């Protein structure tokens, strides 16, 4: 992370902290995309023996997956519950049009309205190009959806994003205990495990969100170690 990124992180961390404090975090739906691979589950994998230690006369194993199979999924959490997992079609180019039609519209119809019927939620996502494009932001504005604009978000900040510091690790830990050998099976497993996440754990992760932003500010923009 270069010095410019460090400076921006510090400049934006305190305003973002103020957006989240005093229980205002409870109005946020925070979402993200991630790749989930079959290797993240307890499925059988091939083991290739790479070298022989002649002194100890034993083999050093290494699990290799040249072309790992997986799915890209978008989902998120809020104080009112979890969003539905939405899987990106294999090989799809995530253009603004694709993102609006396949991601944003279903999200607004099912998750945004379902979790916050009064329409008073704030949508939070990172500054990836598909999220921050003018077309997508105009779409959200036209739909009268409150959302965090890219210039408000702290860049390069997995230490200040609940999906990064909580959701993906929790989900992969649960998937690792399941035997899944096909992509269809991993989609089913993701749906099932998302429904099982206790809401009190989600609330705990969200409660620490403003604290993370505050710690980044006092760390002068440097990365912090997440404490829940």
Helices and strands as residue ranges (DSSP letters): H 3-20, G 24-27, E 28-37, G 38-40, E 47-53, E 58-63, E 70-78, E 81-82, E 86-87, H 96-98, I 99-104, H 105-106, I 107-112, H 113-115, E 122-124, H 129-132, H 134-142, E 146-147, G 158-160, H 162-162, I 163-167, H 168-175, H 183-196, H 199-207, H 209-218
